[in-house]
Amino acid sequence: MHIASTNIAIPQTFVWQGKEVTSGIFKTPIDSPIFLGKEGVNNDFVCDTKVHGGYYKACYLFSSDHYPYWKGLYPNLNWNWGMFGENLTVVGLDETKIHVGDIYKMGNALVQVSQPREPCFKLGAKFGSQEILKQFIAHGRPGTYVSILEEGHVNTGDSITLVERMKKSLSVAQLFHLFFSKRKDKTLIEIAMSNKALPQHKRDKLKSFLFN
């Protein structure tokens, strides 16, 4: 894997259900490195810190490999890297092959895979259709958030190298499917619950399904 683009938000405001909403999902490529800090990407705009940024969502990665699929569904948009609100557009990122808890070196930073991206209405606003939320879930390729174990700069062209594979862990794609499946596999829930790379509130939410 390697980085195709580094992207930073240009905050934009739109109207949602009669209210003005400002969002950092509108990211565009920049021609310089970005610095990955423990709580987020330096100089990136995060509006709602309750659901974006912070240790477990410090940086969002999305695969350039998935762009052709989405361009086919939305050919009339003004396409560029960063369309999905990702800080890093990555060549070769495959959610079925990276696992929650895996540790990677990229640029000068050391990062740990923490959780898949779960889409919200802001993605629909970006694409001009809330239908994309169902499409995004059905496609099953959500990209991934990472936690920053060692802060550092990353730049376009930098390689992303596996340092340590998390033992007994779900892939990002498996966990994403588990989040949204109506009938949840309890064995997979138990595996996810034991993974401390996943935020505690996510593990607690999955735990509740064990008793249903």
Backbone bond lengths (Angstrom), bond angles and torsions (degrees), N, CA, C in turn:
res aa  C-N    CA-C-N  psi(-1)  N-CA   C-N-CA  omega(-1)  CA-C   N-CA-C  phi
1 M - - - 1.462 - - 1.530 109.40 -
2 H 1.325 115.27 148.23 1.452 119.64 171.91 1.526 110.08 -150.45
3 I 1.311 115.46 163.10 1.459 121.49 -173.80 1.521 110.40 -85.43
4 A 1.328 115.41 123.29 1.463 121.30 178.24 1.519 111.49 -88.14
5 S 1.343 116.36 -29.83 1.463 118.99 -176.08 1.521 110.41 -160.36
6 T 1.339 115.32 142.14 1.461 121.65 169.30 1.524 107.43 -103.05
7 N 1.335 116.71 133.92 1.459 120.51 -171.00 1.528 111.44 -131.91
8 I 1.315 115.17 138.68 1.462 122.07 -179.45 1.533 108.85 -126.69
9 A 1.336 115.40 146.68 1.461 120.48 -176.01 1.519 112.82 -75.41
10 I 1.319 114.19 141.11 1.458 122.50 164.26 1.527 105.48 -109.72
11 P 1.325 118.92 105.71 1.469 120.14 -174.61 1.520 111.95 -58.51
12 Q 1.326 115.03 134.22 1.458 121.19 177.92 1.518 109.24 -132.92
13 T 1.317 114.81 150.68 1.463 121.22 -179.07 1.522 109.78 -114.06
14 F 1.329 115.45 134.93 1.459 121.19 176.66 1.524 108.51 -138.67
15 V 1.321 115.88 166.88 1.463 121.22 -178.79 1.515 109.37 -98.38
16 W 1.336 115.67 127.13 1.465 122.02 178.82 1.522 108.37 -130.71
17 Q 1.329 115.74 117.90 1.464 122.49 -179.67 1.530 111.33 51.48
18 G 1.321 115.10 43.33 1.457 121.34 174.90 1.518 115.39 83.28
19 K 1.320 117.44 1.75 1.457 120.67 -179.11 1.524 110.65 -122.42
20 E 1.329 115.82 146.33 1.456 120.29 176.09 1.530 110.22 -77.25
21 V 1.330 115.71 132.12 1.462 121.91 179.90 1.520 108.27 -125.67
22 T 1.318 116.93 129.94 1.462 121.66 174.83 1.518 108.76 -104.54
23 S 1.320 116.60 134.52 1.463 120.43 -173.42 1.522 111.77 -137.79
24 G 1.324 115.10 153.17 1.450 122.06 174.90 1.516 113.25 -102.26
25 I 1.339 117.05 15.74 1.460 119.96 -179.69 1.529 111.39 -73.52
26 F 1.328 116.49 -16.29 1.462 120.94 -177.25 1.536 109.30 -85.31
27 K 1.319 115.74 80.50 1.460 121.27 -176.91 1.531 110.67 -100.01
28 T 1.338 114.69 148.95 1.458 120.95 178.98 1.525 109.26 -134.09
29 P 1.329 117.25 152.77 1.475 120.63 -179.71 1.524 112.30 -65.07
30 I 1.335 114.97 147.73 1.457 120.92 173.25 1.523 108.76 -125.46
31 D 1.306 116.74 156.78 1.466 122.04 -176.83 1.521 111.77 -98.85
32 S 1.329 115.98 41.98 1.457 120.05 -179.80 1.522 109.36 -154.20
33 P 1.324 117.46 162.29 1.470 119.63 178.44 1.525 110.80 -65.29
34 I 1.331 115.85 158.69 1.462 120.81 169.91 1.526 107.96 -116.84
35 F 1.318 115.18 151.97 1.462 120.51 -178.18 1.519 109.37 -103.50
36 L 1.326 116.25 123.44 1.456 121.80 179.12 1.520 109.28 -91.76
37 G 1.322 116.37 110.35 1.453 122.31 176.94 1.514 110.81 -98.93
38 K 1.311 116.80 167.77 1.460 121.11 -176.38 1.530 113.12 -61.10
39 E 1.333 116.50 -29.77 1.463 120.12 -177.23 1.519 113.34 -107.17
40 G 1.340 116.73 1.27 1.451 118.38 178.57 1.514 112.00 154.27
41 V 1.320 115.07 -178.18 1.462 122.19 -179.29 1.525 109.10 -86.82
42 N 1.327 116.53 126.62 1.465 120.76 179.36 1.527 111.33 -57.77
43 N 1.323 115.39 136.71 1.473 123.71 176.22 1.519 113.35 69.26
44 D 1.330 116.68 10.78 1.459 119.54 174.09 1.524 108.14 -92.31
45 F 1.333 116.40 148.15 1.464 120.24 -178.31 1.519 110.35 -93.48
46 V 1.327 116.58 124.50 1.463 122.86 174.15 1.516 107.28 -123.61
47 C 1.328 116.07 120.27 1.462 119.83 -176.67 1.528 110.80 -87.24
48 D 1.321 117.12 -58.49 1.464 121.99 -176.15 1.521 109.31 -99.06
49 T 1.329 116.58 94.57 1.464 120.95 -176.21 1.527 113.25 -72.88
50 K 1.327 117.29 -6.52 1.468 119.40 176.27 1.521 111.19 -73.42
51 V 1.326 116.75 -28.13 1.467 119.72 -175.92 1.528 113.34 -122.78
52 H 1.349 117.29 -5.75 1.466 120.26 179.27 1.526 109.48 -133.21
53 G 1.314 115.30 152.20 1.447 119.52 -178.73 1.518 111.61 73.22
54 G 1.318 116.00 -171.24 1.455 120.13 -177.31 1.522 111.24 86.29
55 Y 1.310 116.31 176.49 1.460 120.82 -170.57 1.525 113.04 -57.84
56 Y 1.333 118.12 -45.63 1.465 120.61 -174.01 1.529 113.52 -85.20
57 K 1.321 116.41 -7.17 1.474 120.69 176.93 1.525 110.34 -132.47
58 A 1.316 115.43 42.43 1.460 119.83 -174.62 1.518 112.37 -67.02
59 C 1.327 117.05 -33.17 1.463 120.98 -177.15 1.524 108.72 -150.80
60 Y 1.324 116.00 138.01 1.469 121.49 -178.88 1.521 110.44 -110.75
61 L 1.345 115.76 130.55 1.465 123.46 179.46 1.521 109.54 -114.41
62 F 1.327 115.97 136.75 1.468 121.31 175.64 1.518 108.47 -135.10
63 S 1.321 115.98 147.53 1.457 120.65 -173.20 1.526 112.67 -85.36
64 S 1.325 115.68 131.97 1.467 120.52 173.53 1.526 110.66 -65.28
65 D 1.329 116.48 -22.90 1.464 121.53 -178.60 1.526 112.02 -63.65
66 H 1.332 117.22 -23.75 1.463 120.76 -177.37 1.521 113.02 -88.57
67 Y 1.308 117.36 -11.05 1.469 120.46 -176.02 1.533 113.42 -59.42
68 P 1.342 119.73 -42.82 1.466 118.38 -179.70 1.532 113.31 -57.82
69 Y 1.328 116.84 -38.04 1.470 120.36 178.67 1.529 110.50 -59.61
70 W 1.320 116.32 -47.76 1.454 119.96 -176.57 1.525 112.25 -74.12
71 K 1.313 116.86 -31.82 1.464 119.25 174.94 1.528 110.78 -62.79
72 G 1.334 115.51 -33.15 1.456 119.68 177.59 1.514 112.61 -66.39
73 L 1.333 116.79 -32.39 1.461 121.00 179.80 1.528 112.05 -84.26
74 Y 1.338 116.76 -29.59 1.462 121.37 -176.64 1.535 109.60 -131.05
75 P 1.331 116.62 66.65 1.480 120.07 -173.46 1.515 114.36 -70.86
76 N 1.323 118.11 -17.03 1.461 120.26 -173.88 1.533 113.77 -93.03
77 L 1.320 117.40 1.06 1.456 120.02 178.31 1.533 110.27 -78.72
78 N 1.309 115.64 160.92 1.462 121.95 176.75 1.525 108.07 -86.41
79 W 1.319 116.83 92.28 1.460 121.85 -169.52 1.523 112.75 -81.06
80 N 1.324 114.16 137.34 1.459 122.64 171.62 1.517 107.29 -159.73
81 W 1.323 118.17 165.38 1.457 120.32 175.07 1.535 109.51 -60.28
82 G 1.312 116.05 148.45 1.460 121.19 -177.18 1.508 113.56 93.66
83 M 1.340 117.53 3.13 1.465 121.76 -176.36 1.527 112.79 -59.28
84 F 1.303 117.67 -28.03 1.462 120.50 -176.84 1.525 111.87 -98.65
85 G 1.317 115.51 12.08 1.453 119.63 178.80 1.508 113.32 80.69
86 E 1.345 115.78 16.70 1.465 119.20 -177.57 1.519 111.35 -82.05
87 N 1.322 114.88 142.26 1.467 120.62 172.40 1.515 111.23 -74.10
88 L 1.334 115.68 -34.40 1.463 120.87 -178.63 1.521 109.45 -129.21
89 T 1.323 116.49 119.86 1.455 121.96 170.65 1.522 106.67 -89.13
90 V 1.341 116.26 125.22 1.465 121.04 -168.86 1.525 110.84 -120.66
91 V 1.319 116.05 129.28 1.463 121.91 174.08 1.530 108.42 -80.79
92 G 1.342 115.70 126.44 1.458 119.86 174.69 1.512 115.49 89.62
93 L 1.325 117.75 5.23 1.464 119.56 177.61 1.526 109.01 -71.88
94 D 1.318 116.29 120.28 1.465 123.01 -178.40 1.525 108.14 -123.66
95 E 1.326 116.49 109.82 1.465 121.31 -175.67 1.520 113.62 -64.80
96 T 1.326 117.36 -17.58 1.462 119.47 177.57 1.525 111.96 -81.67
97 K 1.333 116.88 -10.84 1.471 120.77 -175.58 1.527 114.13 -115.83
98 I 1.327 117.09 -9.33 1.456 119.01 174.33 1.528 108.15 -106.44
99 H 1.318 115.36 143.68 1.460 120.75 -172.33 1.522 111.54 -118.56
100 V 1.320 115.02 149.29 1.454 120.30 176.69 1.529 108.52 -61.95
101 G 1.317 115.34 124.94 1.461 121.02 -177.21 1.512 113.78 103.13
102 D 1.334 117.86 -15.21 1.468 120.26 176.66 1.524 109.68 -60.71
103 I 1.321 115.60 143.56 1.462 121.78 179.70 1.526 109.30 -111.65
104 Y 1.326 115.51 131.17 1.461 121.72 -177.97 1.524 110.49 -127.32
105 K 1.309 114.70 149.59 1.458 122.42 170.16 1.515 107.93 -100.88
106 M 1.322 116.25 128.10 1.465 119.40 173.89 1.520 108.28 -143.65
107 G 1.318 115.13 125.43 1.452 119.52 -172.08 1.511 109.53 58.79
108 N 1.335 116.38 -131.50 1.455 121.16 176.97 1.517 113.21 -94.85
109 A 1.323 116.45 3.59 1.465 121.13 -175.00 1.530 111.57 -101.77
110 L 1.334 114.53 152.91 1.458 122.13 173.02 1.521 106.35 -117.48
111 V 1.338 116.18 123.90 1.464 119.81 -172.64 1.520 110.54 -127.70
112 Q 1.333 114.86 159.22 1.465 121.10 178.11 1.518 109.28 -128.09
113 V 1.315 116.06 130.95 1.471 121.77 178.33 1.526 108.77 -63.87
114 S 1.345 116.70 128.15 1.461 119.71 -173.53 1.521 114.75 -115.18
115 Q 1.335 117.95 -39.70 1.470 119.29 -176.12 1.524 110.12 -174.98
116 P 1.333 117.09 154.24 1.464 119.72 174.58 1.519 110.69 -74.29
117 R 1.311 115.80 161.30 1.464 121.39 174.83 1.523 108.57 -80.46
118 E 1.320 116.88 133.81 1.461 122.89 174.08 1.530 107.51 -107.43
119 P 1.327 117.39 123.33 1.466 119.69 -172.13 1.525 112.27 -73.35
120 C 1.342 115.88 150.46 1.455 121.15 175.69 1.532 108.84 -132.90
121 F 1.316 116.09 -178.01 1.464 121.67 -174.24 1.528 112.75 -59.20
122 K 1.338 117.24 -22.58 1.466 119.59 -178.58 1.528 111.22 -67.42
123 L 1.325 117.07 -32.38 1.465 119.46 174.89 1.522 109.66 -65.53
124 G 1.329 116.14 -39.43 1.459 120.34 176.60 1.515 111.76 -62.64
125 A 1.337 116.23 -39.23 1.462 119.76 177.97 1.522 110.68 -64.77
126 K 1.333 116.56 -38.18 1.467 120.91 179.99 1.523 110.86 -64.88
127 F 1.325 116.76 -39.07 1.461 121.18 -176.25 1.530 113.33 -93.95
128 G 1.317 116.66 -2.99 1.458 119.90 177.85 1.506 114.36 76.23
129 S 1.343 117.44 16.24 1.464 120.85 179.45 1.526 109.68 -161.00
130 Q 1.317 116.20 126.31 1.468 119.19 176.37 1.532 111.53 -73.22
131 E 1.315 116.76 -8.92 1.466 120.65 176.78 1.524 111.10 -61.91
132 I 1.328 117.35 -24.18 1.459 120.03 -177.92 1.526 112.05 -63.88
133 L 1.328 117.82 -22.89 1.463 119.42 179.82 1.531 110.46 -63.29
134 K 1.323 117.24 -47.41 1.466 121.17 176.98 1.526 110.50 -65.00
135 Q 1.324 116.33 -39.86 1.469 120.33 179.90 1.526 111.00 -64.80
136 F 1.312 116.16 -40.68 1.465 122.00 -179.41 1.522 110.45 -63.64
137 I 1.321 116.52 -44.05 1.469 120.95 178.92 1.516 110.65 -65.86
138 A 1.336 116.65 -44.03 1.468 120.55 -178.57 1.523 111.58 -65.72
139 H 1.324 117.42 -34.95 1.466 120.64 -178.92 1.518 111.52 -68.14
140 G 1.319 117.17 -32.62 1.451 121.16 171.69 1.514 116.58 74.27
141 R 1.329 116.77 20.27 1.464 120.93 179.56 1.528 108.06 -125.87
142 P 1.346 116.31 82.98 1.467 120.32 -167.28 1.512 116.33 -90.29
143 G 1.331 118.16 -3.44 1.449 118.58 -168.34 1.519 109.64 72.62
144 T 1.312 117.02 -176.78 1.466 118.98 -177.10 1.517 112.06 -146.29
145 Y 1.311 114.52 146.74 1.453 121.13 168.17 1.522 108.63 -87.43
146 V 1.327 115.44 154.70 1.460 120.77 174.34 1.519 109.60 -132.51
147 S 1.339 114.18 149.00 1.457 121.91 168.99 1.524 107.89 -92.07
148 I 1.314 116.51 152.73 1.462 120.75 -176.91 1.532 108.92 -103.72
149 L 1.316 116.20 109.40 1.463 121.19 178.85 1.523 111.05 -81.06
150 E 1.330 116.09 -38.85 1.459 121.73 174.97 1.518 107.71 -133.20
151 E 1.310 115.99 120.82 1.456 120.82 -177.80 1.535 111.47 -66.01
152 G 1.319 115.86 153.14 1.451 118.84 177.90 1.515 112.55 174.71
153 H 1.318 115.50 172.75 1.461 121.94 179.08 1.534 110.53 -88.44
154 V 1.316 115.81 146.14 1.463 121.79 170.43 1.521 107.73 -130.83
155 N 1.323 115.99 151.94 1.454 120.15 -175.49 1.516 110.36 -142.91
156 T 1.291 116.15 161.04 1.461 122.05 175.02 1.532 109.76 -54.47
157 G 1.330 115.64 132.03 1.462 121.38 -179.59 1.515 113.98 95.93
158 D 1.335 117.52 -16.69 1.466 119.79 178.96 1.521 110.64 -63.95
159 S 1.319 115.97 140.16 1.459 120.68 176.91 1.525 110.27 -81.16
160 I 1.315 115.63 155.96 1.467 122.86 175.92 1.519 106.52 -119.20
161 T 1.328 116.36 113.95 1.461 122.08 -170.06 1.519 110.82 -118.74
162 L 1.327 116.20 132.01 1.460 120.91 177.94 1.525 109.90 -67.80
163 V 1.331 115.76 127.87 1.463 122.18 177.85 1.524 110.68 -102.60
164 E 1.325 115.78 -42.18 1.468 120.01 -177.62 1.517 109.90 -151.13
165 R 1.323 115.77 128.49 1.461 121.60 177.78 1.529 109.72 -90.08
166 M 1.327 116.78 129.77 1.449 121.30 176.46 1.527 109.66 -70.81
167 K 1.315 116.23 128.16 1.455 121.14 179.13 1.529 110.11 -77.69
168 K 1.305 115.66 142.97 1.472 123.16 177.26 1.525 110.81 49.39
169 S 1.308 114.87 67.83 1.454 120.93 -178.22 1.519 110.14 -136.95
170 L 1.321 115.47 154.30 1.465 120.89 175.11 1.519 109.61 -82.91
171 S 1.323 115.53 147.85 1.462 118.94 171.24 1.527 108.15 -69.34
172 V 1.317 115.79 162.15 1.466 120.66 177.55 1.522 110.31 -59.03
173 A 1.328 116.64 -39.79 1.469 120.98 179.02 1.525 111.28 -65.78
174 Q 1.327 117.33 -41.46 1.466 120.75 178.12 1.524 111.35 -61.95
175 L 1.321 116.34 -44.87 1.459 119.93 -178.59 1.517 110.85 -66.57
176 F 1.321 117.39 -39.84 1.463 121.70 177.25 1.523 110.14 -59.51
177 H 1.325 116.63 -45.88 1.469 120.79 178.06 1.526 110.67 -62.62
178 L 1.321 116.65 -39.99 1.467 120.94 179.86 1.521 110.96 -63.13
179 F 1.317 117.25 -40.81 1.460 120.74 178.55 1.524 111.95 -56.36
180 F 1.329 117.08 -39.69 1.459 120.69 -169.99 1.534 114.50 -105.50
181 S 1.321 118.03 -7.52 1.462 119.59 -179.72 1.528 110.44 -72.24
182 K 1.318 116.71 140.89 1.463 121.24 179.68 1.531 111.11 -72.98
183 R 1.319 116.24 -37.16 1.464 120.41 177.46 1.526 107.31 -107.94
184 K 1.309 116.09 109.06 1.460 120.71 -172.65 1.529 111.49 -95.61
185 D 1.304 115.01 133.20 1.461 122.54 178.33 1.533 108.72 -72.79
186 K 1.330 116.69 117.37 1.465 120.06 -175.06 1.524 112.30 -69.00
187 T 1.318 116.92 -28.03 1.466 119.37 176.12 1.523 110.55 -65.45
188 L 1.336 115.91 -42.31 1.460 120.08 177.99 1.526 111.09 -67.28
189 I 1.327 117.02 -36.30 1.462 120.39 176.92 1.524 110.39 -60.56
190 E 1.319 116.67 -43.82 1.464 120.57 -179.04 1.526 111.27 -64.75
191 I 1.328 117.20 -37.08 1.462 120.47 177.00 1.529 109.81 -64.10
192 A 1.333 116.37 -45.54 1.460 120.85 -179.61 1.526 111.05 -64.05
193 M 1.316 116.98 -40.01 1.463 121.32 -177.88 1.525 112.47 -63.40
194 S 1.323 116.62 -27.68 1.466 120.33 -176.82 1.533 112.71 -85.26
195 N 1.330 116.27 -3.18 1.467 121.17 -174.36 1.527 110.30 -95.88
196 K 1.328 116.90 107.74 1.455 121.02 -176.91 1.523 113.58 -74.31
197 A 1.327 117.58 -8.68 1.460 119.99 174.57 1.519 111.45 -72.16
198 L 1.343 116.00 -20.58 1.461 122.47 177.80 1.526 108.49 -86.73
199 P 1.334 118.40 135.20 1.463 120.06 -179.06 1.529 112.65 -54.02
200 Q 1.320 115.81 145.99 1.462 121.11 -176.98 1.520 111.84 -59.10
201 H 1.325 118.14 -39.94 1.466 118.89 -177.49 1.517 111.92 -66.80
202 K 1.332 117.33 -28.39 1.459 120.22 175.85 1.533 109.78 -71.36
203 R 1.325 116.28 -40.77 1.462 120.10 178.52 1.527 110.80 -65.63
204 D 1.326 116.28 -39.49 1.464 120.30 178.98 1.528 111.20 -64.48
205 K 1.334 115.85 -39.81 1.465 119.32 179.70 1.528 110.82 -64.55
206 L 1.337 116.56 -42.39 1.454 119.60 177.83 1.521 111.04 -65.27
207 K 1.318 116.96 -37.18 1.465 121.13 -179.41 1.518 111.59 -58.32
208 S 1.329 116.40 -34.12 1.473 120.43 -178.13 1.519 112.22 -62.01
209 F 1.341 117.08 -25.10 1.458 120.39 -178.73 1.538 111.79 -78.29
210 L 1.318 117.33 -14.31 1.465 119.98 179.44 1.528 111.57 -67.71
211 F 1.315 115.93 -21.84 1.458 119.78 -174.19 1.525 112.52 -108.47
212 N 1.339 115.39 10.76 1.471 119.88 177.49 1.525 111.29 -88.25
